[in-house]
Amino acid sequence: MNKATLQYVRQHADEDVRQLALRGSKDTEVDMTAALQQIAGRQTARKKLPSWAALDDILYPPHLNLEQCSSEPTARYKYEVCQRLLKGYSETTSLTDLTGGFGVDFTCMSEAFDEATYIEQNSELCAIASNNLCVMNRKAHVVNADGTEHLHTIHHVTIIFMDPARRNEHGARTYGISDCTPDVIALRDELLQKADFVMLKLSPMLDWRKTVNDLGEQWVNEIHIVSTGGECKELLIVLSKEKSLTPLRLICVNDNTLFQTEYINDNTLFQTEYINTKSLPQSGEVGGGFLYEPNASIMKAGCFAELCRVFPVKQLAQNSHLFVADCLIADFPGRKFQIQAVSSMNKKELKQKLSALRQANITVRNFPLSVAELRKRLKLSDGGSDYLFATTCSDGSHVLIICRPPVAE
């Protein structure tokens, strides 16, 4: 950008981009397209990439690239995974990112390696990455090339990272791993030959069991289900040619809180949780005590049998995904509530149990009404310190559980 455009960006950094676009600029030297892209990018980065937004000379890509890039916490988590995988390495370590994009993941992960190479076929993104790596004092090779073609030319590296594009040529979202670009399944054997580890960032919409099956269970070392802010953001898969018979690790990450389990590689891998969930201890009634709602990563993983094995909880019903216990479990991976009262959906009982409430936070799990429909029926506004969970118990009855966060929290 020229000086006039840079000055315009700094002067209008906090203003509404749409209004700026309508007003334009009287200075003909200002490149409005570039300026608006940088202003919008920095405003988005303040929430998604705060340490990047704090640097004046960082450049931002078009909106779609910024929308698709990792947030700072999820990129940092990948760095921590790399650090652990590299533990014990005495020789030079190297990272090759075949799908560089905006470069958030690459920039963060590259800190863990002696050498790092960023590959991207879009020349504009390459230029942006080169600038930003320099601003952040990262030493790396930036290569403007097709990732798949470049893969054929590289020698062995420690880790190859890929974030396959999840949109087709028409811009529509794709979720199947074989529908993404590049086709990881077609490249799997070459990837495993060229690297000690292959790390894949995939859509959170994918079923992790099917993904493991598609990639080949014998090559998958770890499955990371990563969530931030209560929302599942991505599926991170680590493969290795040296998988052998080591246990497959399922790691659920929710705002840096970890919960993990191991599955022995045999034919029961994809069935064990479904079977165990059906035979989990169930609570005949809610009663008093405490209610537990697993976090987003646990919900995505579906490892409810493991929850009941590790913690003294019972599920309310097979499909409700809510758990109860007589005691407060401080390290439970999810939200914790102290039960105040329980009501059936009988109008008289509801009126009695909810008489003191004017507002509440409502959640429905395995329940015939939506939150909006239930809120209208109960005539309660949103918010406050009370929480209502509408769900179905193991006997098929519909109940409303009135609770509050534990006093200890």
Phi, psi and chi 1 to 4 in degrees:
 res  aa     phi    psi   chi1   chi2   chi3   chi4
   1 MET       -  144.4  -68.2 -175.7  -67.6      -
   2 ASN   -78.8  174.4   58.7   32.2      -      -
   3 LYS   -62.6  -38.6  -69.8 -176.8  178.8  179.5
   4 ALA   -63.9  -40.7      -      -      -      -
   5 THR   -68.4  -42.4  -54.3      -      -      -
   6 LEU   -60.5  -43.1  -76.0  168.9      -      -
   7 GLN   -64.1  -40.3 -175.1  176.5   -0.2      -
   8 TYR   -62.0  -43.6 -176.8   90.3      -      -
   9 VAL   -59.4  -45.5  169.5      -      -      -
  10 ARG   -67.2  -37.4  -71.0  169.3 -178.6  149.0
  11 GLN   -70.2  -31.8  -73.0  178.3  -19.6      -
  12 HIS  -115.7   23.1  -58.6  -80.9      -      -
  13 ALA   -58.3  -28.2      -      -      -      -
  14 ASP  -105.3    6.5  -61.5  -40.1      -      -
  15 GLU   -91.9  162.4  -64.0 -177.6   36.7      -
  16 ASP   -68.1  122.1 -172.0  -62.9      -      -
  17 VAL   -63.1  -36.9  175.7      -      -      -
  18 ARG   -64.2  -40.6  -68.3  167.2  -63.7 -175.9
  19 GLN   -67.6  -38.1  -67.1  -60.6  -41.5      -
  20 LEU   -63.7  -39.6  -68.1  174.6      -      -
  21 ALA   -63.7  -37.4      -      -      -      -
  22 LEU   -70.2  -38.7  -70.4  172.7      -      -
  23 ARG   -77.0  -35.8  -68.6 -155.1  -52.4  -95.6
  24 GLY    69.5 -162.4      -      -      -      -
  25 SER  -136.4  140.1  173.4      -      -      -
  26 LYS   -74.4  -21.5  -64.9  179.2 -179.3  178.0
  27 ASP   -81.5  112.2 -171.6  -16.4      -      -
  28 THR   -68.8  -13.4   56.9      -      -      -
  29 GLU   -77.5  -16.1  -67.0  -65.3  -46.7      -
  30 VAL   -78.4  124.1  174.2      -      -      -
  31 ASP   -85.7   96.4 -178.1  -20.8      -      -
  32 MET   -63.5  -37.6  -76.5  -60.1  -65.7      -
  33 THR   -60.5  -47.5  -58.7      -      -      -
  34 ALA   -66.5  -41.4      -      -      -      -
  35 ALA   -63.8  -45.9      -      -      -      -
  36 LEU   -65.0  -36.4  -65.7  175.6      -      -
  37 GLN   -63.0  -41.1  178.6  174.4  -53.4      -
  38 GLN   -72.3  -38.5  -64.5  -48.8  -53.3      -
  39 ILE   -66.0  -46.7  -67.2  170.1      -      -
  40 ALA   -63.6  -39.9      -      -      -      -
  41 GLY   -63.0  -45.0      -      -      -      -
  42 ARG   -66.5  -37.2 -179.3  168.4  -62.2 -174.1
  43 GLN   -64.3  -39.7  -70.0  175.0   -0.7      -
  44 THR   -67.3  -40.5  -60.8      -      -      -
  45 ALA   -66.6  -24.9      -      -      -      -
  46 ARG   -58.6  -31.3  -75.7  172.1 -175.7  165.3
  47 LYS   -95.5  -41.0  -68.8 -176.2  178.5  179.7
  48 LYS   -84.7  -36.6 -165.8  170.6 -172.9  177.6
  49 LEU  -137.0   67.2  -54.6  164.2      -      -
  50 PRO   -57.9  -38.2   16.9  -30.1      -      -
  51 SER   -70.8  -27.7   70.3      -      -      -
  52 TRP   -72.5  -44.1  -68.5   50.4      -      -
  53 ALA   -63.3  -23.0      -      -      -      -
  54 ALA   -75.8  -11.4      -      -      -      -
  55 LEU  -100.1  121.4  -59.3  172.9      -      -
  56 ASP   -63.6  -31.8  -76.5  -20.3      -      -
  57 ASP   -94.0    5.2  -65.6  -33.0      -      -
  58 ILE   -67.6  136.7  -69.9  -70.2      -      -
  59 LEU  -104.9  146.7  -65.3  178.5      -      -
  60 TYR  -117.0  146.2  -61.8   96.1      -      -
  61 PRO   -85.9 -179.8   35.3  -36.7      -      -
  62 PRO   -57.0  160.9  -27.1   35.7      -      -
  63 HIS   -54.1  -44.6  173.3   72.5      -      -
  64 LEU   -60.7  -41.9 -179.5   59.6      -      -
  65 ASN   -65.5  -37.6  -60.8  106.5      -      -
  66 LEU   -71.3  -35.7 -168.7   56.1      -      -
  67 GLU   -64.9  -37.1  178.5 -171.0   72.4      -
  68 GLN   -84.3  -16.5  -68.1  176.5  -25.9      -
  69 CYS   -73.0  161.1   79.1      -      -      -
  70 SER   -69.9  155.5  -69.2      -      -      -
  71 SER   -80.4  167.4   64.9      -      -      -
  72 GLU   -61.3  -44.2 -153.0  162.7  -44.4      -
  73 PRO   -62.2  -40.0  -23.7   34.4      -      -
  74 THR   -72.9  -33.2   57.5      -      -      -
  75 ALA   -67.3  -40.1      -      -      -      -
  76 ARG   -64.7  -35.7 -163.8   68.7 -170.9  172.4
  77 TYR   -62.6  -40.0  178.0   72.2      -      -
  78 LYS   -61.6  -38.2  -65.1 -178.0 -171.4   71.0
  79 TYR   -59.6  -42.4  162.8   76.6      -      -
  80 GLU   -66.0  -37.7  -66.4  169.8    0.0      -
  81 VAL   -63.3  -43.8  172.7      -      -      -
  82 CYS   -61.2  -44.1  -71.6      -      -      -
  83 GLN   -56.2  -43.4  -87.7 -163.7  -42.5      -
  84 ARG   -68.2  -41.9  179.9  173.4   50.6   74.6
  85 LEU   -64.1  -30.2  -66.9  174.7      -      -
  86 LEU   -86.9   -5.5  -63.4  175.7      -      -
  87 LYS   -59.8  127.8 -167.1  173.4 -177.9 -179.8
  88 GLY    94.9   -8.4      -      -      -      -
  89 TYR   -72.2  127.0  -91.6   75.7      -      -
  90 SER  -101.5  -25.6   55.8      -      -      -
  91 GLU   -83.8  173.5   65.1  -89.5   22.8      -
  92 THR   -61.1  131.7  -60.4      -      -      -
  93 THR  -102.3  146.1   58.5      -      -      -
  94 SER  -141.7  144.4   53.1      -      -      -
  95 LEU  -121.3  134.9  166.3   71.0      -      -
  96 THR  -125.8  120.3  -65.8      -      -      -
  97 ASP  -101.6  111.1 -176.3  -16.8      -      -
  98 LEU   -82.0  -10.7  -66.1  175.2      -      -
  99 THR  -133.9   62.0   53.4      -      -      -
 100 GLY   -51.6  -45.0      -      -      -      -
 101 GLY    59.6 -141.4      -      -      -      -
 102 PHE   -67.6  -25.7 -179.5   32.1      -      -
 103 GLY    94.8   14.8      -      -      -      -
 104 VAL   -65.6  -51.1  174.6      -      -      -
 105 ASP   -60.1  -47.2  -75.6  -34.9      -      -
 106 PHE   -60.7  -46.7  174.3   80.5      -      -
 107 THR   -59.1  -41.4  -57.9      -      -      -
 108 CYS   -72.7  -47.5 -156.6      -      -      -
 109 MET   -67.1  -32.1  -71.0 -170.4  -64.7      -
 110 SER   -60.2  -22.5   64.3      -      -      -
 111 GLU   -59.9  -26.4  -68.2 -177.6   69.4      -
 112 ALA   -84.2   -6.6      -      -      -      -
 113 PHE  -117.2  155.9  -64.2   83.8      -      -
 114 ASP   -74.6  -36.4  -60.6  -48.8      -      -
 115 GLU  -133.4  144.4  -60.4  174.1   -6.9      -
 116 ALA  -145.9  137.5      -      -      -      -
 117 THR  -128.4  127.5  -56.9      -      -      -
 118 TYR  -104.0  124.9  161.5  104.5      -      -
 119 ILE  -116.3  129.6  -44.4  -64.7      -      -
 120 GLU  -153.7  132.2  172.4   55.1   51.8      -
 121 GLN   -82.2  -17.2   62.3 -179.1  -15.5      -
 122 ASN   -85.7  115.9 -176.5  -51.7      -      -
 123 SER   -65.1  -33.1   57.9      -      -      -
 124 GLU   -65.7  -42.9 -179.5 -175.2   -5.1      -
 125 LEU   -65.8  -35.1  -69.6  176.5      -      -
 126 CYS   -61.5  -44.2  -79.9      -      -      -
 127 ALA   -63.8  -41.3      -      -      -      -
 128 ILE   -64.4  -44.8  -70.8  172.1      -      -
 129 ALA   -62.8  -41.7      -      -      -      -
 130 SER   -59.6  -45.1  -65.7      -      -      -
 131 ASN   -61.5  -49.5  173.5   84.1      -      -
 132 ASN   -68.8  -37.3  -65.2  -16.1      -      -
 133 LEU   -62.6  -37.7  -73.1  164.1      -      -
 134 CYS   -66.9  -44.7 -177.8      -      -      -
 135 VAL   -60.3  -37.2  170.6      -      -      -
 136 MET   -94.7   11.0  -58.2 -179.6   82.9      -
 137 ASN    56.8   43.2  -65.4  -45.4      -      -
 138 ARG  -103.8  130.6  -59.9  -76.8 -166.8  -85.9
 139 LYS   -89.7  119.8  -67.8 -177.7  178.6  180.0
 140 ALA  -159.5  157.3      -      -      -      -
 141 HIS   -94.4  129.7  -56.6  -69.8      -      -
 142 VAL  -109.8  121.7  174.4      -      -      -
 143 VAL  -122.6  123.4  179.9      -      -      -
 144 ASN   -88.5   96.6 -177.3 -163.2      -      -
 145 ALA  -160.9  163.6      -      -      -      -
 146 ASP   -72.9  128.9  176.1   85.2      -      -
 147 GLY   -59.9  -41.1      -      -      -      -
 148 THR   -65.9  -44.1  -59.3      -      -      -
 149 GLU   -64.3  -39.0  -65.8  -59.7  -40.6      -
 150 HIS   -67.6  -33.7 -169.9   79.0      -      -
 151 LEU   -56.1  -38.3  172.8   63.8      -      -
 152 HIS   -65.4  -19.6  -56.8  -32.0      -      -
 153 THR  -102.0  -15.0   68.3      -      -      -
 154 ILE   -82.2  154.5   67.2  172.9      -      -
 155 HIS   -87.1 -177.5  -62.1  -67.1      -      -
 156 HIS   -66.2  135.6 -165.2  -85.5      -      -
 157 VAL  -126.7  168.3  -63.5      -      -      -
 158 THR   -73.6  -51.0  -46.0      -      -      -
 159 ILE  -135.2  132.3  -66.2 -179.1      -      -
 160 ILE  -105.4  130.4  -70.2  177.1      -      -
 161 PHE  -112.6  138.4  177.0   78.2      -      -
 162 MET  -140.2  137.8  -68.5 -177.1   70.7      -
 163 ASP  -125.8   84.1  176.7    8.0      -      -
 164 PRO   -59.4  140.0  -21.0   32.9      -      -
 165 ALA   -62.9  136.8      -      -      -      -
 166 ARG  -106.4   22.4  -57.1  168.5 -160.1  167.6
 167 ARG  -128.1  143.3  -67.9  179.6 -174.5  -88.9
 168 ASN   -84.9 -173.3   59.2   26.8      -      -
 169 GLU   -65.4  -16.9   64.1  -86.6   16.0      -
 170 HIS   -95.1    1.0  -55.3  -64.1      -      -
 171 GLY    87.2    1.1      -      -      -      -
 172 ALA   -79.4  146.9      -      -      -      -
 173 ARG   -69.7  143.3  -72.6 -176.7 -178.7  -87.2
 174 THR  -125.6  145.4   57.5      -      -      -
 175 TYR  -120.9  -27.5  -63.3  109.3      -      -
 176 GLY   -67.4  137.1      -      -      -      -
 177 ILE   -61.7  -33.1 -173.1  170.8      -      -
 178 SER   -75.9  -13.5   59.7      -      -      -
 179 ASP   -91.3   -9.3  -63.0  -35.1      -      -
 180 CYS   -82.0  164.6  -64.7      -      -      -
 181 THR  -124.7  125.9  -53.8      -      -      -
 182 PRO   -69.7  165.5  -12.0   26.1      -      -
 183 ASP   -81.3  100.1 -174.3  -16.1      -      -
 184 VAL   -62.6  -37.3  175.9      -      -      -
 185 ILE   -64.1  -41.6  -64.4  175.6      -      -
 186 ALA   -67.1  -30.2      -      -      -      -
 187 LEU   -93.7   -4.3  -64.6  173.8      -      -
 188 ARG   -51.2  -50.7 -176.3 -160.6   62.2 -166.3
 189 ASP   -62.3  -41.3  -68.4  -14.5      -      -
 190 GLU   -69.3  -38.8 -174.5  174.8    5.5      -
 191 LEU   -59.3  -46.6  -71.2  166.0      -      -
 192 LEU   -67.1  -28.6  -69.1  170.2      -      -
 193 GLN   -74.5  -32.4 -178.4 -175.7   -1.9      -
 194 LYS   -91.1   -8.2  -65.1  -71.6 -178.7   73.7
 195 ALA  -143.9  151.6      -      -      -      -
 196 ASP   -66.8  -41.4  -67.9  -20.0      -      -
 197 PHE  -133.6  145.8  -62.8  100.2      -      -
 198 VAL  -119.7  123.6  177.2      -      -      -
 199 MET  -111.0  124.4 -173.4 -176.7  -61.9      -
 200 LEU  -115.5  130.1  -53.8  174.8      -      -
 201 LYS  -100.5  118.2  173.4 -173.7  169.8 -176.1
 202 LEU  -124.7  169.5  -58.1  172.2      -      -
 203 SER   -65.3  138.4  167.6      -      -      -
 204 PRO   -68.2   -9.8   25.8  -34.8      -      -
 205 MET   -76.4  -17.6  -61.6  -64.6  -68.4      -
 206 LEU   -70.7  146.0  -67.5  176.4      -      -
 207 ASP   -81.1  122.3  179.0  -88.8      -      -
 208 TRP   -65.8  -31.0   67.7  -96.6      -      -
 209 ARG   -66.2  -45.6  -65.3  172.3  179.6   81.3
 210 LYS   -65.7  -36.9 -175.0  178.6 -173.8  -53.4
 211 THR   -62.6  -44.1  -59.5      -      -      -
 212 VAL   -61.8  -42.0  170.9      -      -      -
 213 ASN   -63.2  -43.0 -161.5   18.7      -      -
 214 ASP   -65.5  -39.7  -69.8  -17.1      -      -
 215 LEU   -78.3  -24.2  -70.9  169.1      -      -
 216 GLY   106.1  105.0      -      -      -      -
 217 GLU   -54.0  -32.5  178.0 -168.2  -22.9      -
 218 GLN   -69.2  -13.1   67.1  -89.4   35.7      -
 219 TRP  -105.2  -12.2  -48.8  123.2      -      -
 220 VAL   -87.8  119.1  179.6      -      -      -
 221 ASN   -88.8  -47.0  -75.7   53.2      -      -
 222 GLU  -141.7  146.7  -60.4  175.2   -8.9      -
 223 ILE  -124.2  119.6  -52.1  157.2      -      -
 224 HIS  -110.9  122.0  -59.3 -105.0      -      -
 225 ILE  -104.7  108.5  -60.3  175.2      -      -
 226 VAL  -105.7  125.3 -175.2      -      -      -
 227 SER  -128.6  148.0  -61.4      -      -      -
 228 THR  -139.6  144.4   59.6      -      -      -
 229 GLY    58.7   30.5      -      -      -      -
 230 GLY    76.0   10.6      -      -      -      -
 231 GLU  -123.8  132.5 -177.6 -179.0   -8.7      -
 232 CYS   -72.8  120.9 -167.7      -      -      -
 233 LYS  -100.5  -38.3  -64.2  -66.6 -174.2  179.9
 234 GLU  -163.1  159.6   59.8 -165.5   39.8      -
 235 LEU  -109.7  120.8 -163.5   63.1      -      -
 236 LEU  -112.2  119.9 -164.3   65.0      -      -
 237 ILE  -114.7  133.0  -52.5  -72.7      -      -
 238 VAL  -113.6  122.7  177.7      -      -      -
 239 LEU  -114.6  155.9  -57.1   93.6      -      -
 240 SER  -153.8  142.4  171.6      -      -      -
 241 LYS   -69.0  -22.3 -165.7  173.3 -177.2  179.5
 242 GLU   -93.1   27.0  -56.5  -59.7  -38.1      -
 243 LYS   -54.9  -46.1  174.4   66.5  170.3  104.1
 244 SER    54.1 -135.4 -172.0      -      -      -
 245 LEU  -110.6   21.9  -66.0  176.6      -      -
 246 THR   -68.8  150.3   56.0      -      -      -
 247 PRO   -63.2  143.3  -19.7   31.5      -      -
 248 LEU   -79.4  129.0 -174.6  153.0      -      -
 249 ARG  -101.0  126.2  -56.4  174.9   70.2 -159.4
 250 LEU  -105.5  115.8  175.6   62.5      -      -
 251 ILE  -119.1  118.8  -56.7  169.4      -      -
 252 CYS  -101.1  121.5  -58.6      -      -      -
 253 VAL  -118.3  122.2 -168.3      -      -      -
 254 ASN  -134.5  104.6 -161.6   90.5      -      -
 255 ASP    50.6   49.9  -67.1  -36.5      -      -
 256 ASN    69.4    5.7  -66.4  -34.7      -      -
 257 THR   -91.1  123.7  -60.3      -      -      -
 258 LEU  -102.0  141.4  -60.2 -178.6      -      -
 259 PHE  -140.7  123.1  178.9   79.1      -      -
 260 GLN  -136.6  156.1   68.4 -179.1   53.2      -
 261 THR  -141.7  167.3 -175.8      -      -      -
 262 GLU  -125.3  141.3  -67.6 -175.5  -14.2      -
 263 TYR  -119.4  129.1  -66.1   97.5      -      -
 264 ILE   -73.1  137.1  -56.8  -60.6      -      -
 265 ASN   -72.0   93.9  -76.3  -19.0      -      -
 266 ASP  -149.3 -172.3   57.6   28.0      -      -
 267 ASN   -70.6   -9.2  -67.4  -28.4      -      -
 268 THR   -91.2   -0.8   66.0      -      -      -
 269 LEU   -50.8  -46.6  170.9   63.1      -      -
 270 PHE   -91.4   -3.4  -52.4  112.3      -      -
 271 GLN  -109.4  -24.1  -59.2  -61.7  -34.1      -
 272 THR   -55.9  -45.0 -178.4      -      -      -
 273 GLU   -68.5  -40.1  -81.9  -66.7  -18.1      -
 274 TYR   -62.3  -44.6  -68.0  127.5      -      -
 275 ILE   -66.4  -46.3  -65.5  170.1      -      -
 276 ASN   -65.5  -35.3  -71.7  -15.3      -      -
 277 THR   -61.4  -38.0  -59.8      -      -      -
 278 LYS   -65.9  -28.4  -66.8  178.3 -178.1  178.0
 279 SER  -104.1   13.5   59.0      -      -      -
 280 LEU   -66.4  151.7  -74.7 -179.7      -      -
 281 PRO   -62.5  129.2   21.9  -33.0      -      -
 282 GLN  -116.6  147.1  -63.5 -173.6    0.8      -
 283 SER   -86.9  124.8  176.1      -      -      -
 284 GLY   -66.7  -29.7      -      -      -      -
 285 GLU  -147.6  159.8   56.3 -177.3   24.0      -
 286 VAL   -74.1  -53.5 -177.7      -      -      -
 287 GLY    64.8 -154.3      -      -      -      -
 288 GLY   -90.1 -159.6      -      -      -      -
 289 GLY    93.2 -139.2      -      -      -      -
 290 PHE  -131.2  146.1  -63.2   83.9      -      -
 291 LEU  -111.2  140.6  179.8   75.1      -      -
 292 TYR  -128.5  132.0  -62.9   90.7      -      -
 293 GLU  -117.7  112.8  179.9 -171.2   37.6      -
 294 PRO   -58.3  151.5  -23.1   34.5      -      -
 295 ASN   -72.8  174.7   62.7   41.9      -      -
 296 ALA   -60.1  -37.6      -      -      -      -
 297 SER   -68.5  -39.9  -73.7      -      -      -
 298 ILE   -64.5  -41.7  -61.0  -72.1      -      -
 299 MET   -59.8  -43.8  -71.3  -71.6 -165.2      -
 300 LYS   -66.4  -41.0  174.1   65.0  179.2  177.2
 301 ALA   -70.1  -32.9      -      -      -      -
 302 GLY    69.9   23.6      -      -      -      -
 303 CYS   -90.0   58.5   52.0      -      -      -
 304 PHE   -73.5  -30.5  -55.6  117.7      -      -
 305 ALA   -63.0  -37.8      -      -      -      -
 306 GLU   -66.9  -36.1 -172.0   68.1    7.5      -
 307 LEU   -58.9  -45.9  -82.3 -177.4      -      -
 308 CYS   -69.7  -25.0  -69.4      -      -      -
 309 ARG   -75.5  -38.9 -173.2 -174.4   70.1   80.0
 310 VAL   -84.6  -34.9  175.7      -      -      -
 311 PHE  -119.0  150.6  -58.4  102.6      -      -
 312 PRO   -79.2   62.0   30.7  -35.8      -      -
 313 VAL  -119.2  157.8  -64.5      -      -      -
 314 LYS  -125.0  142.0  -64.7 -179.1  178.9 -179.6
 315 GLN   -82.0  146.1   65.2  173.2   -6.4      -
 316 LEU   -70.6  -40.4  -75.8 -179.9      -      -
 317 ALA  -162.1  160.6      -      -      -      -
 318 GLN   -58.6  -37.0 -177.3 -175.7  -18.0      -
 319 ASN  -106.8    6.8  -62.8  -43.7      -      -
 320 SER   -87.4  -28.9  -66.8      -      -      -
 321 HIS    57.1   35.4  -52.2  -38.4      -      -
 322 LEU  -123.0  146.8  -68.3  171.5      -      -
 323 PHE  -129.7  152.2  -62.3   79.1      -      -
 324 VAL  -128.7  155.9  -68.2      -      -      -
 325 ALA  -155.8  159.9      -      -      -      -
 326 ASP   -80.8  -16.1  -65.5  -30.9      -      -
 327 CYS  -124.6  164.4   57.6      -      -      -
 328 LEU   -83.4  125.9  175.4   61.0      -      -
 329 ILE  -109.5   99.8  -54.5  168.4      -      -
 330 ALA   -62.7  -34.6      -      -      -      -
 331 ASP   -99.1   18.2   57.7  -15.3      -      -
 332 PHE   -62.7  133.0 -176.2   86.5      -      -
 333 PRO   -79.2   78.1   29.6  -34.7      -      -
 334 GLY   162.5 -167.2      -      -      -      -
 335 ARG   -82.1  145.5  -65.4 -160.2  -64.6  172.8
 336 LYS  -124.3  138.6  -58.1  169.7  -83.7  -70.9
 337 PHE  -140.3  147.6  -60.1   92.5      -      -
 338 GLN   -97.3  123.8 -171.3  160.4   13.7      -
 339 ILE   -73.5  127.3  -62.4  172.4      -      -
 340 GLN   -96.7  -39.0  -52.7  -65.8  -48.0      -
 341 ALA  -164.9  162.1      -      -      -      -
 342 VAL  -133.0  135.2 -179.8      -      -      -
 343 SER  -131.5  146.0  173.3      -      -      -
 344 SER   -77.4 -178.7   68.2      -      -      -
 345 MET   -90.1   13.0  -66.5  -55.0  -67.3      -
 346 ASN   -64.0  130.2  176.5  -85.0      -      -
 347 LYS   -58.0  -41.8  -72.2 -175.2  178.7 -179.8
 348 LYS   -66.1  -43.6 -175.7  176.2 -179.2 -179.3
 349 GLU   -68.5  -39.4 -174.2  176.9    3.4      -
 350 LEU   -60.5  -43.5  -78.5  172.7      -      -
 351 LYS   -61.3  -39.7 -174.7  176.3 -178.9  179.8
 352 GLN   -69.9  -46.6  177.6 -173.4   -3.5      -
 353 LYS   -73.9  -27.4  -64.4  -72.2  178.6   66.7
 354 LEU  -105.1   11.2  -57.9  179.1      -      -
 355 SER   -58.5  -32.0   60.2      -      -      -
 356 ALA   -88.4   -4.6      -      -      -      -
 357 LEU   -96.5  137.5  -64.1 -176.0      -      -
 358 ARG  -117.3  -21.5  -64.2  -66.0  176.9  -91.0
 359 GLN  -149.0  156.8   61.3  178.0   -4.2      -
 360 ALA  -166.8  157.6      -      -      -      -
 361 ASN   -92.0  121.0  -55.3  -79.8      -      -
 362 ILE  -111.6  134.3  -61.9  177.0      -      -
 363 THR  -129.3  138.5  -61.5      -      -      -
 364 VAL  -116.8  135.4  -63.2      -      -      -
 365 ARG  -135.0  116.0  -65.9  -80.2 -176.6 -157.6
 366 ASN    54.8   56.9 -171.3   25.7      -      -
 367 PHE  -137.4  144.4 -164.2   75.3      -      -
 368 PRO   -72.9  -14.1   24.6  -34.3      -      -
 369 LEU  -109.4  150.0  -62.2  178.6      -      -
 370 SER   -80.5  170.1   67.0      -      -      -
 371 VAL   -59.8  -44.5  170.7      -      -      -
 372 ALA   -63.3  -42.9      -      -      -      -
 373 GLU   -65.5  -41.0  -68.9  168.8  -24.8      -
 374 LEU   -69.0  -40.8 -174.4   58.1      -      -
 375 ARG   -62.3  -39.1 -172.6  177.4  -62.1  -76.0
 376 LYS   -65.8  -41.0 -176.9  177.4 -179.4 -179.4
 377 ARG   -67.6  -38.9  177.9  178.1  -66.0 -168.1
 378 LEU   -84.6  -13.7  -61.1  176.9      -      -
 379 LYS    58.2   49.3  -61.4  178.3 -178.8  178.3
 380 LEU  -119.5  136.1  -66.2  173.4      -      -
 381 SER   -81.7  168.4   59.6      -      -      -
 382 ASP   -85.7  148.7 -170.7   22.8      -      -
 383 GLY   107.8 -169.5      -      -      -      -
 384 GLY    90.9 -174.6      -      -      -      -
 385 SER   -98.2   -2.4   57.6      -      -      -
 386 ASP   -98.4  144.6  -68.7  -74.2      -      -
 387 TYR  -125.1  133.8  -69.7   75.7      -      -
 388 LEU  -115.7  126.8  -56.3 -176.1      -      -
 389 PHE  -113.5  115.7  -76.8   83.1      -      -
 390 ALA   -97.3  124.3      -      -      -      -
 391 THR  -154.1 -178.5 -170.8      -      -      -
 392 THR  -118.8  131.4  -58.0      -      -      -
 393 CYS   -85.2  174.1  -69.7      -      -      -
 394 SER   -64.4  -23.0   56.9      -      -      -
 395 ASP   -88.1    4.0   61.2    0.6      -      -
 396 GLY    90.8   -3.0      -      -      -      -
 397 SER   -78.9  144.7   61.1      -      -      -
 398 HIS   -93.8  130.9  -58.8  -48.7      -      -
 399 VAL  -133.2  160.6  -63.5      -      -      -
 400 LEU  -119.9  119.4 -158.7   62.7      -      -
 401 ILE  -103.9  118.5  -54.3  170.5      -      -
 402 ILE   -97.9  124.0  -56.1  136.3      -      -
 403 CYS  -150.9  172.7   48.7      -      -      -
 404 ARG  -139.9  156.9  -72.7 -172.9  172.6 -175.5
 405 PRO   -58.6  144.7  -24.9   34.8      -      -
 406 PRO   -57.7  145.3  -21.3   31.3      -      -
 407 VAL   -59.2  -33.7  176.2      -      -      -
 408 ALA   -62.0  -25.3      -      -      -      -
 409 GLU   -90.4      -  -68.0 -159.3  -21.2      -
